[in-house]
C-alpha cells in the first residue's frame, strides 16, 4: 500500500512540475533503508521531505563551497569550544570532590559520636569509683 501511495504522490508531483514548467531532477530511491525504528508515518514524512528538497532548485545554493568550509574552519579555530571529553573529566572531578566531602562529613560525625561515648564512659567510671569509696 505504501508503494501505491508513493507512486501516486510522485505522479502528482511530476504533473504539477510539468504544469509549472519545472525541471525534474533525479530523486533518491524511496526503497533505501533508513536506520532506527520508525513508524510508517515517520518514514513517509522523511521520504516526502527528501523528495521535496530534491525538487527545489534552491537546494543547490545550500551546497558547501570551499569559501564556506574555510570560513567555518577559521571560526572554529578562533573560538574553540570545549570537547566532550573535557566536560566528562570535569564531571568526574566534581563527583570525586563531592564524595570526598561526604566522607569527611561522615568521619566528623563518627568522631563526634566517639567523643560523646568517651565522655559518658568517663562519667560512668567516675561514678563507679565514687560508689566504691
Helices and strands as residue ranges (DSSP letters): H 2-20, H 40-55, G 57-62, H 66-78, H 84-132
